[in-house]
């Protein structure tokens, strides 16, 4: 059974990785501002990340990960895991 904090984060982040929008794969609770940089354990500083994004972010800030533009994930549906991350491109008005 999920704890209230986990349920809250799943709802808040639409059950997707906050960095690459991957869904239907295991997600990890992750600090937006890392603990190493003084970030808290408050729900307002927590998000969800797939394992590749969480490992890539490490102790970087969310801004350094280009959040909210971030990464785009390609998912192997059979394995239920991210197989490739690429940088999302911002839409530019012409």
Secondary structure, 3 states (H helix, E strand, C coil): CCCHHHHHHHHHCCCECCCCCCECCCCEEEECCCHHHCCCCCHHHEEEECHHHHHHHCCCCCHHHCCCCCEEEEEECCCCEEEEEEECCCCCCC
